[in-house]
Amino acid sequence: MSDLSPEQARLDPYSSAAERTSHTLEEKIADLHTVIKSAKTGMLVTRDANGNLHSRAMSPSTPYTETQLNLVFLANNVSHKFEEIQNDAHVNVSFCDPSSTNWASYSGRASVTQDRELIHKHWSPLITGYIGDLKDGVHKGDEHDPRIAVIEVIPDEIKYWISKNSSAVRTAKVATHAAVGKVTSPGELRIITKEEIQVAQGLQSK
């Protein structure tokens, strides 16, 4: 079912043409994972105590399971984003792959943990390059460094757009339709609702 009202659909024909609601949850999750893996890097947006929004590029950890919707990031807990998450747990994470124009947007809440098992599961040696070995015997830049923490984003809603045509076909379709004043969507806009996320979380826990 579309989240557009009839009047919104009339005035925003692009969204109306792009939105698809016929896919199964499993199909939507599989294509969402395709978007994220191709984009690789997301922008995590948090809000500070003054209401200012800040975003920074971060790469989610893998592996994904087939039904995983939560995003997991490893980061330095001394950085300002942790203060901002403590101030307001509501966050957004967006992904965009310029080569395909695919994008995804997660609206949800962030939780922070230093669970050692979770850190070990998602650890990558590349993280050392972002926090460094301080040569004090404690802050070694490894997975045991006390600065390392997990930010887990639990989504309330996910929207994403996935292209169904090559770049050349997309351009041709848009140009052809524009010439006659018609709207076209060379891809599909999909929504994973809160209810569907809860279903996926149930499958994930099994």
Order of alpha helices (4+ residues) and beta strands (2+ residues): alpha-alpha-alpha-beta-beta-beta-alpha-beta-beta-alpha-alpha-beta-alpha-beta-alpha
